[in-house]
Structure formats: C-alpha cells, structure tokens
Amino acid sequence: MINEYEVYQLMKLRQEEVEKKAAIVWKMEKLQKESFLQKIISRFKTRRNTTIVKNNCECVCC
C-alpha cells in the first residue's frame, strides 16, 4: 500500500515532468514566433530595397 509521503513524491515527480514539457513547448512556440517575425522583417527590408531601386531606376523596364 502507498502511504501519503509516497503519494506526495509521485505528485511532485509528475508536476516536474509537466513543468519540463511546458518549458519545452514554450521554447518551441517562442522560436516559431521569432522566426515568423524574422521572416516579416527580412521581407520588409527586401521590399524597401527593391522599392528604392525601382524609384531610382530610370530605365524603360520600370
């Protein structure tokens, strides 16, 4: 039979496992958000450079 101390230890172990999994999920979500923001920023930078080139270009193609 399991006494109260063992039940407490099992609950504590389970809580630690849940916290570890939550930390991993949080890191993954944070990385996904960072990569999403980096994509947006890189697209904005590229678009801005392209716009500047088009505005300064005096060729027929533009």
PDB file of N, CA, C, O and CB in Angstrom:
ATOM      1  N   MET A   1       0.830  -1.187   0.000  1.00  0.00           N
ATOM      2  CA  MET A   1       0.000   0.000   0.000  1.00  0.00           C
ATOM      3  C   MET A   1       0.877   1.256   0.000  1.00  0.00           C
ATOM      4  O   MET A   1       1.982   1.258   0.543  1.00  0.00           O
ATOM      5  CB  MET A   1      -0.946  -0.004   1.214  1.00  0.00           C
ATOM      6  N   ILE A   2       0.375   2.293  -0.603  1.00  0.00           N
ATOM      7  CA  ILE A   2       1.138   3.531  -0.736  1.00  0.00           C
ATOM      8  C   ILE A   2       0.746   4.480   0.394  1.00  0.00           C
ATOM      9  O   ILE A   2      -0.434   4.727   0.641  1.00  0.00           O
ATOM     10  CB  ILE A   2       0.894   4.194  -2.126  1.00  0.00           C
ATOM     11  N   ASN A   3       1.765   5.003   1.070  1.00  0.00           N
ATOM     12  CA  ASN A   3       1.461   5.960   2.135  1.00  0.00           C
ATOM     13  C   ASN A   3       1.422   7.385   1.576  1.00  0.00           C
ATOM     14  O   ASN A   3       1.672   7.601   0.390  1.00  0.00           O
ATOM     15  CB  ASN A   3       2.504   5.857   3.272  1.00  0.00           C
ATOM     16  N   GLU A   4       1.113   8.339   2.429  1.00  0.00           N
ATOM     17  CA  GLU A   4       0.938   9.726   1.986  1.00  0.00           C
ATOM     18  C   GLU A   4       2.233  10.327   1.437  1.00  0.00           C
ATOM     19  O   GLU A   4       2.205  11.102   0.482  1.00  0.00           O
ATOM     20  CB  GLU A   4       0.427  10.579   3.139  1.00  0.00           C
ATOM     21  N   TYR A   5       3.362   9.968   2.041  1.00  0.00           N
ATOM     22  CA  TYR A   5       4.642  10.504   1.579  1.00  0.00           C
ATOM     23  C   TYR A   5       4.933  10.053   0.151  1.00  0.00           C
ATOM     24  O   TYR A   5       5.378  10.854  -0.672  1.00  0.00           O
ATOM     25  CB  TYR A   5       5.779  10.065   2.515  1.00  0.00           C
ATOM     26  N   GLU A   6       4.688   8.794  -0.147  1.00  0.00           N
ATOM     27  CA  GLU A   6       4.908   8.278  -1.496  1.00  0.00           C
ATOM     28  C   GLU A   6       3.968   8.941  -2.502  1.00  0.00           C
ATOM     29  O   GLU A   6       4.364   9.246  -3.627  1.00  0.00           O
ATOM     30  CB  GLU A   6       4.718   6.758  -1.522  1.00  0.00           C
ATOM     31  N   VAL A   7       2.731   9.159  -2.090  1.00  0.00           N
ATOM     32  CA  VAL A   7       1.776   9.854  -2.959  1.00  0.00           C
ATOM     33  C   VAL A   7       2.280  11.268  -3.246  1.00  0.00           C
ATOM     34  O   VAL A   7       2.226  11.737  -4.383  1.00  0.00           O
ATOM     35  CB  VAL A   7       0.361   9.899  -2.308  1.00  0.00           C
ATOM     36  N   TYR A   8       2.768  11.938  -2.207  1.00  0.00           N
ATOM     37  CA  TYR A   8       3.305  13.287  -2.371  1.00  0.00           C
ATOM     38  C   TYR A   8       4.497  13.283  -3.324  1.00  0.00           C
ATOM     39  O   TYR A   8       4.603  14.151  -4.190  1.00  0.00           O
ATOM     40  CB  TYR A   8       3.714  13.871  -1.012  1.00  0.00           C
ATOM     41  N   GLN A   9       5.390  12.311  -3.168  1.00  0.00           N
ATOM     42  CA  GLN A   9       6.565  12.213  -4.041  1.00  0.00           C
ATOM     43  C   GLN A   9       6.156  11.964  -5.495  1.00  0.00           C
ATOM     44  O   GLN A   9       6.733  12.548  -6.412  1.00  0.00           O
ATOM     45  CB  GLN A   9       7.497  11.091  -3.557  1.00  0.00           C
ATOM     46  N   LEU A  10       5.171  11.103  -5.704  1.00  0.00           N
ATOM     47  CA  LEU A  10       4.680  10.835  -7.055  1.00  0.00           C
ATOM     48  C   LEU A  10       4.057  12.086  -7.671  1.00  0.00           C
ATOM     49  O   LEU A  10       4.268  12.380  -8.847  1.00  0.00           O
ATOM     50  CB  LEU A  10       3.658   9.693  -7.034  1.00  0.00           C
ATOM     51  N   MET A  11       3.290  12.814  -6.867  1.00  0.00           N
ATOM     52  CA  MET A  11       2.675  14.051  -7.363  1.00  0.00           C
ATOM     53  C   MET A  11       3.750  15.080  -7.714  1.00  0.00           C
ATOM     54  O   MET A  11       3.646  15.782  -8.720  1.00  0.00           O
ATOM     55  CB  MET A  11       1.700  14.633  -6.311  1.00  0.00           C
ATOM     56  N   LYS A  12       4.779  15.161  -6.874  1.00  0.00           N
ATOM     57  CA  LYS A  12       5.869  16.099  -7.114  1.00  0.00           C
ATOM     58  C   LYS A  12       6.620  15.728  -8.399  1.00  0.00           C
ATOM     59  O   LYS A  12       6.960  16.603  -9.195  1.00  0.00           O
ATOM     60  CB  LYS A  12       6.835  16.121  -5.910  1.00  0.00           C
ATOM     61  N   LEU A  13       6.877  14.440  -8.595  1.00  0.00           N
ATOM     62  CA  LEU A  13       7.548  13.974  -9.803  1.00  0.00           C
ATOM     63  C   LEU A  13       6.715  14.278 -11.041  1.00  0.00           C
ATOM     64  O   LEU A  13       7.241  14.728 -12.059  1.00  0.00           O
ATOM     65  CB  LEU A  13       7.830  12.476  -9.713  1.00  0.00           C
ATOM     66  N   ARG A  14       5.428  14.032 -10.947  1.00  0.00           N
ATOM     67  CA  ARG A  14       4.533  14.305 -12.074  1.00  0.00           C
ATOM     68  C   ARG A  14       4.512  15.796 -12.394  1.00  0.00           C
ATOM     69  O   ARG A  14       4.514  16.181 -13.563  1.00  0.00           O
ATOM     70  CB  ARG A  14       3.107  13.806 -11.766  1.00  0.00           C
ATOM     71  N   GLN A  15       4.492  16.631 -11.365  1.00  0.00           N
ATOM     72  CA  GLN A  15       4.489  18.081 -11.565  1.00  0.00           C
ATOM     73  C   GLN A  15       5.775  18.526 -12.261  1.00  0.00           C
ATOM     74  O   GLN A  15       5.740  19.385 -13.142  1.00  0.00           O
ATOM     75  CB  GLN A  15       4.329  18.813 -10.215  1.00  0.00           C
ATOM     76  N   GLU A  16       6.912  17.942 -11.866  1.00  0.00           N
ATOM     77  CA  GLU A  16       8.180  18.283 -12.507  1.00  0.00           C
ATOM     78  C   GLU A  16       8.169  17.891 -13.984  1.00  0.00           C
ATOM     79  O   GLU A  16       8.665  18.637 -14.829  1.00  0.00           O
ATOM     80  CB  GLU A  16       9.347  17.593 -11.784  1.00  0.00           C
ATOM     81  N   GLU A  17       7.606  16.727 -14.295  1.00  0.00           N
ATOM     82  CA  GLU A  17       7.510  16.291 -15.689  1.00  0.00           C
ATOM     83  C   GLU A  17       6.645  17.248 -16.504  1.00  0.00           C
ATOM     84  O   GLU A  17       6.987  17.601 -17.633  1.00  0.00           O
ATOM     85  CB  GLU A  17       6.939  14.869 -15.767  1.00  0.00           C
ATOM     86  N   VAL A  18       5.532  17.660 -15.926  1.00  0.00           N
ATOM     87  CA  VAL A  18       4.628  18.589 -16.616  1.00  0.00           C
ATOM     88  C   VAL A  18       5.325  19.927 -16.844  1.00  0.00           C
ATOM     89  O   VAL A  18       5.197  20.520 -17.915  1.00  0.00           O
ATOM     90  CB  VAL A  18       3.323  18.793 -15.804  1.00  0.00           C
ATOM     91  N   GLU A  19       6.061  20.405 -15.844  1.00  0.00           N
ATOM     92  CA  GLU A  19       6.766  21.679 -15.984  1.00  0.00           C
ATOM     93  C   GLU A  19       7.854  21.602 -17.050  1.00  0.00           C
ATOM     94  O   GLU A  19       8.057  22.560 -17.795  1.00  0.00           O
ATOM     95  CB  GLU A  19       7.376  22.096 -14.646  1.00  0.00           C
ATOM     96  N   LYS A  20       8.556  20.470 -17.132  1.00  0.00           N
ATOM     97  CA  LYS A  20       9.581  20.302 -18.166  1.00  0.00           C
ATOM     98  C   LYS A  20       8.951  20.326 -19.553  1.00  0.00           C
ATOM     99  O   LYS A  20       9.462  20.982 -20.461  1.00  0.00           O
ATOM    100  CB  LYS A  20      10.352  18.985 -17.955  1.00  0.00           C
ATOM    101  N   LYS A  21       7.842  19.610 -19.715  1.00  0.00           N
ATOM    102  CA  LYS A  21       7.161  19.588 -21.011  1.00  0.00           C
ATOM    103  C   LYS A  21       6.651  20.979 -21.374  1.00  0.00           C
ATOM    104  O   LYS A  21       6.745  21.400 -22.526  1.00  0.00           O
ATOM    105  CB  LYS A  21       5.996  18.582 -20.993  1.00  0.00           C
ATOM    106  N   ALA A  22       6.113  21.684 -20.391  1.00  0.00           N
ATOM    107  CA  ALA A  22       5.606  23.035 -20.643  1.00  0.00           C
ATOM    108  C   ALA A  22       6.744  23.971 -21.052  1.00  0.00           C
ATOM    109  O   ALA A  22       6.568  24.816 -21.930  1.00  0.00           O
ATOM    110  CB  ALA A  22       4.888  23.584 -19.393  1.00  0.00           C
ATOM    111  N   ALA A  23       7.902  23.822 -20.422  1.00  0.00           N
ATOM    112  CA  ALA A  23       9.047  24.663 -20.769  1.00  0.00           C
ATOM    113  C   ALA A  23       9.498  24.393 -22.201  1.00  0.00           C
ATOM    114  O   ALA A  23       9.843  25.323 -22.930  1.00  0.00           O
ATOM    115  CB  ALA A  23      10.211  24.423 -19.792  1.00  0.00           C
ATOM    116  N   ILE A  24       9.496  23.131 -22.604  1.00  0.00           N
ATOM    117  CA  ILE A  24       9.891  22.776 -23.969  1.00  0.00           C
ATOM    118  C   ILE A  24       8.908  23.360 -24.975  1.00  0.00           C
ATOM    119  O   ILE A  24       9.312  23.918 -25.996  1.00  0.00           O
ATOM    120  CB  ILE A  24       9.974  21.244 -24.131  1.00  0.00           C
ATOM    121  N   VAL A  25       7.620  23.231 -24.686  1.00  0.00           N
ATOM    122  CA  VAL A  25       6.593  23.774 -25.583  1.00  0.00           C
ATOM    123  C   VAL A  25       6.728  25.291 -25.671  1.00  0.00           C
ATOM    124  O   VAL A  25       6.599  25.863 -26.754  1.00  0.00           O
ATOM    125  CB  VAL A  25       5.171  23.385 -25.094  1.00  0.00           C
ATOM    126  N   TRP A  26       6.984  25.943 -24.545  1.00  0.00           N
ATOM    127  CA  TRP A  26       7.139  27.399 -24.526  1.00  0.00           C
ATOM    128  C   TRP A  26       8.321  27.824 -25.394  1.00  0.00           C
ATOM    129  O   TRP A  26       8.226  28.791 -26.149  1.00  0.00           O
ATOM    130  CB  TRP A  26       7.329  27.904 -23.080  1.00  0.00           C
ATOM    131  N   LYS A  27       9.441  27.094 -25.284  1.00  0.00           N
ATOM    132  CA  LYS A  27      10.612  27.420 -26.100  1.00  0.00           C
ATOM    133  C   LYS A  27      10.307  27.254 -27.580  1.00  0.00           C
ATOM    134  O   LYS A  27      10.690  28.094 -28.394  1.00  0.00           O
ATOM    135  CB  LYS A  27      11.802  26.539 -25.706  1.00  0.00           C
ATOM    136  N   MET A  28       9.624  26.180 -27.929  1.00  0.00           N
ATOM    137  CA  MET A  28       9.291  25.940 -29.334  1.00  0.00           C
ATOM    138  C   MET A  28       8.388  27.046 -29.869  1.00  0.00           C
ATOM    139  O   MET A  28       8.586  27.541 -30.979  1.00  0.00           O
ATOM    140  CB  MET A  28       8.611  24.571 -29.502  1.00  0.00           C
ATOM    141  N   GLU A  29       7.396  27.427 -29.070  1.00  0.00           N
ATOM    142  CA  GLU A  29       6.478  28.489 -29.503  1.00  0.00           C
ATOM    143  C   GLU A  29       7.222  29.810 -29.660  1.00  0.00           C
ATOM    144  O   GLU A  29       6.975  30.564 -30.601  1.00  0.00           O
ATOM    145  CB  GLU A  29       5.316  28.649 -28.497  1.00  0.00           C
ATOM    146  N   LYS A  30       8.127  30.081 -28.740  1.00  0.00           N
ATOM    147  CA  LYS A  30       8.898  31.316 -28.802  1.00  0.00           C
ATOM    148  C   LYS A  30       9.786  31.333 -30.045  1.00  0.00           C
ATOM    149  O   LYS A  30       9.902  32.361 -30.713  1.00  0.00           O
ATOM    150  CB  LYS A  30       9.749  31.483 -27.534  1.00  0.00           C
ATOM    151  N   LEU A  31      10.415  30.195 -30.356  1.00  0.00           N
ATOM    152  CA  LEU A  31      11.249  30.109 -31.554  1.00  0.00           C
ATOM    153  C   LEU A  31      10.426  30.305 -32.818  1.00  0.00           C
ATOM    154  O   LEU A  31      10.875  30.959 -33.760  1.00  0.00           O
ATOM    155  CB  LEU A  31      11.968  28.766 -31.605  1.00  0.00           C
ATOM    156  N   GLN A  32       9.221  29.742 -32.842  1.00  0.00           N
ATOM    157  CA  GLN A  32       8.365  29.905 -34.012  1.00  0.00           C
ATOM    158  C   GLN A  32       7.969  31.364 -34.193  1.00  0.00           C
ATOM    159  O   GLN A  32       7.951  31.871 -35.315  1.00  0.00           O
ATOM    160  CB  GLN A  32       7.115  29.029 -33.888  1.00  0.00           C
ATOM    161  N   LYS A  33       7.652  32.038 -33.093  1.00  0.00           N
ATOM    162  CA  LYS A  33       7.293  33.453 -33.190  1.00  0.00           C
ATOM    163  C   LYS A  33       8.477  34.277 -33.671  1.00  0.00           C
ATOM    164  O   LYS A  33       8.326  35.168 -34.507  1.00  0.00           O
ATOM    165  CB  LYS A  33       6.800  33.979 -31.835  1.00  0.00           C
ATOM    166  N   GLU A  34       9.681  33.968 -33.129  1.00  0.00           N
ATOM    167  CA  GLU A  34      10.868  34.710 -33.540  1.00  0.00           C
ATOM    168  C   GLU A  34      11.153  34.505 -35.018  1.00  0.00           C
ATOM    169  O   GLU A  34      11.469  35.458 -35.731  1.00  0.00           O
ATOM    170  CB  GLU A  34      12.076  34.289 -32.708  1.00  0.00           C
ATOM    171  N   SER A  35      11.045  33.265 -35.482  1.00  0.00           N
ATOM    172  CA  SER A  35      11.319  33.013 -36.897  1.00  0.00           C
ATOM    173  C   SER A  35      10.266  33.689 -37.776  1.00  0.00           C
ATOM    174  O   SER A  35      10.593  34.185 -38.855  1.00  0.00           O
ATOM    175  CB  SER A  35      11.356  31.495 -37.178  1.00  0.00           C
ATOM    176  N   PHE A  36       9.014  33.713 -37.331  1.00  0.00           N
ATOM    177  CA  PHE A  36       7.957  34.395 -38.078  1.00  0.00           C
ATOM    178  C   PHE A  36       8.260  35.886 -38.179  1.00  0.00           C
ATOM    179  O   PHE A  36       8.138  36.481 -39.249  1.00  0.00           O
ATOM    180  CB  PHE A  36       6.585  34.170 -37.409  1.00  0.00           C
ATOM    181  N   LEU A  37       8.658  36.484 -37.054  1.00  0.00           N
ATOM    182  CA  LEU A  37       8.985  37.909 -37.065  1.00  0.00           C
ATOM    183  C   LEU A  37      10.217  38.183 -37.920  1.00  0.00           C
ATOM    184  O   LEU A  37      10.277  39.198 -38.613  1.00  0.00           O
ATOM    185  CB  LEU A  37       9.213  38.416 -35.639  1.00  0.00           C
ATOM    186  N   GLN A  38      11.201  37.284 -37.877  1.00  0.00           N
ATOM    187  CA  GLN A  38      12.392  37.459 -38.705  1.00  0.00           C
ATOM    188  C   GLN A  38      12.041  37.406 -40.183  1.00  0.00           C
ATOM    189  O   GLN A  38      12.609  38.153 -40.980  1.00  0.00           O
ATOM    190  CB  GLN A  38      13.435  36.392 -38.375  1.00  0.00           C
ATOM    191  N   LYS A  39      11.109  36.530 -40.562  1.00  0.00           N
ATOM    192  CA  LYS A  39      10.676  36.455 -41.962  1.00  0.00           C
ATOM    193  C   LYS A  39      10.015  37.758 -42.386  1.00  0.00           C
ATOM    194  O   LYS A  39      10.287  38.285 -43.465  1.00  0.00           O
ATOM    195  CB  LYS A  39       9.706  35.276 -42.171  1.00  0.00           C
ATOM    196  N   ILE A  40       9.146  38.268 -41.527  1.00  0.00           N
ATOM    197  CA  ILE A  40       8.462  39.524 -41.852  1.00  0.00           C
ATOM    198  C   ILE A  40       9.473  40.656 -41.996  1.00  0.00           C
ATOM    199  O   ILE A  40       9.393  41.453 -42.932  1.00  0.00           O
ATOM    200  CB  ILE A  40       7.417  39.874 -40.767  1.00  0.00           C
ATOM    201  N   ILE A  41      10.419  40.724 -41.073  1.00  0.00           N
ATOM    202  CA  ILE A  41      11.422  41.788 -41.120  1.00  0.00           C
ATOM    203  C   ILE A  41      12.278  41.666 -42.371  1.00  0.00           C
ATOM    204  O   ILE A  41      12.554  42.665 -43.035  1.00  0.00           O
ATOM    205  CB  ILE A  41      12.308  41.751 -39.868  1.00  0.00           C
ATOM    206  N   SER A  42      12.699  40.452 -42.697  1.00  0.00           N
ATOM    207  CA  SER A  42      13.536  40.285 -43.891  1.00  0.00           C
ATOM    208  C   SER A  42      12.759  40.631 -45.156  1.00  0.00           C
ATOM    209  O   SER A  42      13.325  41.209 -46.084  1.00  0.00           O
ATOM    210  CB  SER A  42      14.067  38.846 -43.980  1.00  0.00           C
ATOM    211  N   ARG A  43      11.487  40.293 -45.212  1.00  0.00           N
ATOM    212  CA  ARG A  43      10.668  40.650 -46.379  1.00  0.00           C
ATOM    213  C   ARG A  43      10.515  42.163 -46.487  1.00  0.00           C
ATOM    214  O   ARG A  43      10.577  42.727 -47.579  1.00  0.00           O
ATOM    215  CB  ARG A  43       9.280  39.982 -46.295  1.00  0.00           C
ATOM    216  N   PHE A  44      10.313  42.812 -45.345  1.00  0.00           N
ATOM    217  CA  PHE A  44      10.174  44.262 -45.349  1.00  0.00           C
ATOM    218  C   PHE A  44      11.458  44.925 -45.835  1.00  0.00           C
ATOM    219  O   PHE A  44      11.421  45.853 -46.643  1.00  0.00           O
ATOM    220  CB  PHE A  44       9.810  44.769 -43.949  1.00  0.00           C
ATOM    221  N   LYS A  45      12.604  44.436 -45.331  1.00  0.00           N
ATOM    222  CA  LYS A  45      13.885  45.011 -45.758  1.00  0.00           C
ATOM    223  C   LYS A  45      14.090  44.820 -47.250  1.00  0.00           C
ATOM    224  O   LYS A  45      14.514  45.745 -47.943  1.00  0.00           O
ATOM    225  CB  LYS A  45      15.050  44.377 -44.982  1.00  0.00           C
ATOM    226  N   THR A  46      13.796  43.643 -47.743  1.00  0.00           N
ATOM    227  CA  THR A  46      13.959  43.358 -49.169  1.00  0.00           C
ATOM    228  C   THR A  46      13.025  44.231 -49.996  1.00  0.00           C
ATOM    229  O   THR A  46      13.434  44.788 -51.016  1.00  0.00           O
ATOM    230  CB  THR A  46      13.692  41.869 -49.460  1.00  0.00           C
ATOM    231  N   ARG A  47      11.799  44.352 -49.571  1.00  0.00           N
ATOM    232  CA  ARG A  47      10.820  45.160 -50.300  1.00  0.00           C
ATOM    233  C   ARG A  47      11.264  46.617 -50.334  1.00  0.00           C
ATOM    234  O   ARG A  47      11.152  47.278 -51.367  1.00  0.00           O
ATOM    235  CB  ARG A  47       9.420  45.039 -49.656  1.00  0.00           C
ATOM    236  N   ARG A  48      11.762  47.115 -49.221  1.00  0.00           N
ATOM    237  CA  ARG A  48      12.187  48.500 -49.165  1.00  0.00           C
ATOM    238  C   ARG A  48      13.362  48.750 -50.106  1.00  0.00           C
ATOM    239  O   ARG A  48      13.393  49.766 -50.802  1.00  0.00           O
ATOM    240  CB  ARG A  48      12.561  48.880 -47.738  1.00  0.00           C
ATOM    241  N   ASN A  49      14.316  47.844 -50.132  1.00  0.00           N
ATOM    242  CA  ASN A  49      15.461  47.985 -51.034  1.00  0.00           C
ATOM    243  C   ASN A  49      15.008  47.922 -52.481  1.00  0.00           C
ATOM    244  O   ASN A  49      15.488  48.687 -53.317  1.00  0.00           O
ATOM    245  CB  ASN A  49      16.507  46.895 -50.758  1.00  0.00           C
ATOM    246  N   THR A  50      14.096  47.027 -52.780  1.00  0.00           N
ATOM    247  CA  THR A  50      13.585  46.906 -54.144  1.00  0.00           C
ATOM    248  C   THR A  50      12.870  48.188 -54.552  1.00  0.00           C
ATOM    249  O   THR A  50      13.033  48.667 -55.675  1.00  0.00           O
ATOM    250  CB  THR A  50      12.633  45.697 -54.266  1.00  0.00           C
ATOM    251  N   THR A  51      12.082  48.740 -53.643  1.00  0.00           N
ATOM    252  CA  THR A  51      11.356  49.971 -53.935  1.00  0.00           C
ATOM    253  C   THR A  51      12.328  51.114 -54.204  1.00  0.00           C
ATOM    254  O   THR A  51      12.123  51.905 -55.124  1.00  0.00           O
ATOM    255  CB  THR A  51      10.417  50.332 -52.774  1.00  0.00           C
ATOM    256  N   ILE A  52      13.375  51.199 -53.410  1.00  0.00           N
ATOM    257  CA  ILE A  52      14.368  52.256 -53.600  1.00  0.00           C
ATOM    258  C   ILE A  52      15.034  52.101 -54.960  1.00  0.00           C
ATOM    259  O   ILE A  52      15.245  53.088 -55.666  1.00  0.00           O
ATOM    260  CB  ILE A  52      15.426  52.226 -52.472  1.00  0.00           C
ATOM    261  N   VAL A  53      15.364  50.878 -55.327  1.00  0.00           N
ATOM    262  CA  VAL A  53      15.992  50.638 -56.626  1.00  0.00           C
ATOM    263  C   VAL A  53      15.036  51.029 -57.745  1.00  0.00           C
ATOM    264  O   VAL A  53      15.448  51.662 -58.717  1.00  0.00           O
ATOM    265  CB  VAL A  53      16.413  49.158 -56.768  1.00  0.00           C
ATOM    266  N   LYS A  54      13.768  50.662 -57.618  1.00  0.00           N
ATOM    267  CA  LYS A  54      12.798  50.997 -58.663  1.00  0.00           C
ATOM    268  C   LYS A  54      12.587  52.507 -58.753  1.00  0.00           C
ATOM    269  O   LYS A  54      12.446  53.043 -59.852  1.00  0.00           O
ATOM    270  CB  LYS A  54      11.460  50.294 -58.395  1.00  0.00           C
ATOM    271  N   ASN A  55      12.564  53.186 -57.634  1.00  0.00           N
ATOM    272  CA  ASN A  55      12.378  54.633 -57.665  1.00  0.00           C
ATOM    273  C   ASN A  55      13.577  55.347 -58.283  1.00  0.00           C
ATOM    274  O   ASN A  55      13.419  56.371 -58.947  1.00  0.00           O
ATOM    275  CB  ASN A  55      12.130  55.157 -56.260  1.00  0.00           C
ATOM    276  N   ASN A  56      14.761  54.813 -58.067  1.00  0.00           N
ATOM    277  CA  ASN A  56      15.970  55.441 -58.595  1.00  0.00           C
ATOM    278  C   ASN A  56      16.285  54.997 -60.016  1.00  0.00           C
ATOM    279  O   ASN A  56      17.116  55.606 -60.691  1.00  0.00           O
ATOM    280  CB  ASN A  56      17.143  55.133 -57.699  1.00  0.00           C
ATOM    281  N   CYS A  57      15.631  53.950 -60.465  1.00  0.00           N
ATOM    282  CA  CYS A  57      15.918  53.410 -61.796  1.00  0.00           C
ATOM    283  C   CYS A  57      15.173  54.241 -62.852  1.00  0.00           C
ATOM    284  O   CYS A  57      13.991  54.539 -62.684  1.00  0.00           O
ATOM    285  CB  CYS A  57      15.507  51.899 -61.885  1.00  0.00           C
ATOM    286  N   GLU A  58      15.857  54.609 -63.924  1.00  0.00           N
ATOM    287  CA  GLU A  58      15.230  55.396 -64.982  1.00  0.00           C
ATOM    288  C   GLU A  58      15.149  54.625 -66.285  1.00  0.00           C
ATOM    289  O   GLU A  58      15.054  55.219 -67.359  1.00  0.00           O
ATOM    290  CB  GLU A  58      15.990  56.687 -65.199  1.00  0.00           C
ATOM    291  N   CYS A  59      15.186  53.310 -66.195  1.00  0.00           N
ATOM    292  CA  CYS A  59      15.137  52.511 -67.417  1.00  0.00           C
ATOM    293  C   CYS A  59      13.688  52.302 -67.863  1.00  0.00           C
ATOM    294  O   CYS A  59      12.758  52.647 -67.134  1.00  0.00           O
ATOM    295  CB  CYS A  59      15.833  51.151 -67.201  1.00  0.00           C
ATOM    296  N   VAL A  60      13.501  51.752 -69.027  1.00  0.00           N
ATOM    297  CA  VAL A  60      12.178  51.537 -69.609  1.00  0.00           C
ATOM    298  C   VAL A  60      11.435  50.401 -68.899  1.00  0.00           C
ATOM    299  O   VAL A  60      10.205  50.389 -68.863  1.00  0.00           O
ATOM    300  CB  VAL A  60      12.303  51.228 -71.106  1.00  0.00           C
ATOM    301  N   CYS A  61      12.177  49.458 -68.339  1.00  0.00           N
ATOM    302  CA  CYS A  61      11.552  48.268 -67.742  1.00  0.00           C
ATOM    303  C   CYS A  61      10.703  48.605 -66.523  1.00  0.00           C
ATOM    304  O   CYS A  61       9.789  47.848 -66.196  1.00  0.00           O
ATOM    305  CB  CYS A  61      12.619  47.263 -67.351  1.00  0.00           C
ATOM    306  N   CYS A  62      10.970  49.692 -65.854  1.00  0.00           N
ATOM    307  CA  CYS A  62      10.202  50.031 -64.651  1.00  0.00           C
ATOM    308  C   CYS A  62       8.983  50.814 -65.042  1.00  0.00           C
ATOM    309  O   CYS A  62       8.195  51.201 -64.180  1.00  0.00           O
ATOM    310  CB  CYS A  62      11.050  50.830 -63.645  1.00  0.00           C
TER     311      CYS A  62
END
